[in-house]
Amino acid sequence: MDYNYKNFAYSLVATAPSPADSGTSLVVTAGTGTKFPTVPFYATVWPAGEMPSTTNAEIVLVTLVSTDTFTITREQESTSARTIVVGDQIANTITADTLNEIKDVPHLMQSDSTDQSIADINSAQVITFNTDVHHHGIERTSSSRFTITDKAGSYLIAFSGVAVGATSKEIDMWLRVNDDDVAGSNTIYFFKTTGVGGIVAVTFIQHFNVGDYFEFWTWGDSTACKWDAIAAGVSPTRPACPSIIITANFVSGD
């Protein structure tokens, strides 16, 4: 879940929760509810005249604001419930979990080291991958399928493939999400010369919810068309070129 923040969101407790150490509603100073961001947001509550510390402060999650009344979930981020009293300070604060989420961004890089030829010009086929270069928050749940496991939002997906085919033939590639083709996602590469390869490179911005999955599909109008892997070179030594490389990176929690 994405949490919200607002500069100088600070007030005092005007009405304490009841019971003070477990109640889930409090009221801030009249007219100051508007200083706080839209829910959900984290807030820290601590005594007047003191600085917040592990011994005197509690982090709460504010889930509803009605004018100056906050509905809260207590004891967030391993903090202990405190006896909240009238006059306590409350502020929308950046917490450790917030910063950890920023550095813990979902990402993925996969490739395939084999040729993938068009098998049947009458049917589309799924593109497969055999090398997990790196991933976090996006799992490869089969040789072709990638599932969002950590965070909903917009992802930047990049595809790069080495295409080889026959003169005047074509090879297509598109994105499929949850078994449905993404409208307008097809890229078509037309071959000018038989056996001469070209790079097909395309990017997508796609919104995903946790549990959504995506695949890449392909089709060609000739079985001479393929995604072509190239072996490592010598003189000078140089690495192999996968037939296909993809990356996916979380870019926004919209």
Backbone hydrogen bonds, N-H to C=O, Kabsch-Sander energy under -0.5 kcal/mol:
donor,donor_aa,acceptor,acceptor_aa,energy
4,N,40,P,-2.4
9,A,6,K,-1.1
10,Y,8,F,-1.3
11,S,90,I,-2.4
13,V,88,D,-2.6
14,A,12,L,-0.6
14,A,27,V,-3.2
15,T,27,V,-2.0
22,S,19,P,-1.2
23,G,19,P,-3.3
26,L,70,F,-2.1
27,V,15,T,-2.3
28,V,68,D,-2.6
29,T,12,L,-1.6
32,T,29,T,-2.2
35,K,32,T,-1.7
36,F,33,G,-1.2
41,F,62,V,-1.6
43,A,60,V,-2.6
44,T,91,A,-2.7
45,V,58,E,-2.7
46,W,89,Q,-2.2
50,E,47,P,-1.2
56,N,53,S,-0.7
57,A,53,S,-1.6
58,E,45,V,-2.1
60,V,43,A,-3.1
61,L,73,T,-2.2
62,V,41,F,-3.3
62,V,60,V,-0.6
63,T,61,L,-0.6
63,T,71,T,-2.3
64,L,71,T,-1.1
66,S,69,T,-2.6
67,T,65,V,-0.5
68,D,66,S,-0.9
69,T,66,S,-2.3
70,F,26,L,-3.2
70,F,68,D,-0.5
71,T,64,L,-2.8
72,I,24,T,-2.2
72,I,70,F,-0.5
73,T,61,L,-2.3
74,R,72,I,-0.5
76,Q,59,I,-2.9
78,S,75,E,-0.6
79,T,76,Q,-1.7
84,I,20,A,-1.8
84,I,82,R,-1.2
87,G,13,V,-2.9
88,D,85,V,-2.0
89,Q,46,W,-3.0
90,I,11,S,-2.3
91,A,44,T,-1.8
92,N,9,A,-2.3
93,T,42,Y,-0.5
93,T,91,A,-0.7
95,T,93,T,-0.5
99,L,95,T,-1.9
100,N,96,A,-2.5
101,E,97,D,-2.0
102,I,98,T,-1.5
103,K,99,L,-1.7
104,D,100,N,-1.0
105,V,103,K,-0.7
107,H,136,H,-2.3
108,L,248,A,-1.8
109,M,134,H,-2.9
110,Q,246,I,-2.2
111,S,131,T,-2.0
112,D,244,I,-1.8
116,Q,227,W,-2.6
118,I,225,C,-2.6
123,S,120,D,-1.6
125,Q,218,T,-2.6
127,I,216,F,-3.1
129,F,143,S,-2.8
130,N,111,S,-1.2
131,T,111,S,-2.1
133,V,109,M,-1.2
133,V,131,T,-1.1
134,H,109,M,-1.8
136,H,107,H,-2.6
139,E,147,T,-2.6
141,T,139,E,-1.0
141,T,145,R,-1.5
142,S,145,R,-1.1
146,F,214,F,-2.1
147,T,139,E,-3.3
148,I,212,D,-2.8
149,T,137,G,-2.2
149,T,147,T,-0.6
150,D,137,G,-1.3
153,G,208,F,-2.5
154,S,252,S,-2.9
155,Y,206,Q,-2.4
156,L,249,N,-3.0
157,I,155,Y,-0.7
157,I,204,F,-2.7
158,A,247,T,-2.7
159,F,202,V,-2.9
160,S,245,I,-2.3
161,G,200,V,-2.4
162,V,243,S,-2.4
163,A,161,G,-0.7
163,A,198,G,-3.1
164,V,226,K,-2.6
168,S,191,F,-2.7
169,K,166,A,-2.4
171,I,189,Y,-2.1
172,D,219,W,-3.6
173,M,187,T,-1.8
174,W,217,W,-2.2
176,R,215,E,-2.6
177,V,180,D,-2.8
178,N,213,Y,-2.4
180,D,177,V,-2.0
182,V,175,L,-2.9
183,A,181,D,-0.5
185,S,182,V,-1.8
187,T,173,M,-2.6
189,Y,171,I,-2.7
190,F,188,I,-0.5
191,F,169,K,-2.9
195,G,165,G,-2.9
196,V,193,T,-1.4
197,G,195,G,-0.6
198,G,163,A,-2.3
200,V,161,G,-3.1
200,V,198,G,-0.5
201,A,199,I,-0.7
202,V,159,F,-2.3
204,F,157,I,-2.8
206,Q,155,Y,-2.3
206,Q,204,F,-0.5
208,F,153,G,-2.7
211,G,148,I,-3.0
212,D,209,N,-2.3
214,F,146,F,-2.3
215,E,176,R,-2.6
217,W,174,W,-2.5
218,T,125,Q,-2.9
219,W,172,D,-1.3
221,D,170,E,-1.4
225,C,222,S,-1.6
226,K,164,V,-2.8
227,W,116,Q,-2.3
228,D,162,V,-3.1
228,D,226,K,-0.6
229,A,227,W,-0.5
230,I,241,C,-2.8
233,G,238,R,-1.9
238,R,233,G,-1.7
241,C,230,I,-2.9
243,S,112,D,-2.0
244,I,112,D,-0.9
245,I,160,S,-2.7
246,I,110,Q,-2.7
247,T,158,A,-2.0
248,A,108,L,-2.2
249,N,156,L,-2.0
250,F,106,P,-2.3
251,V,154,S,-2.9
252,S,154,S,-1.5
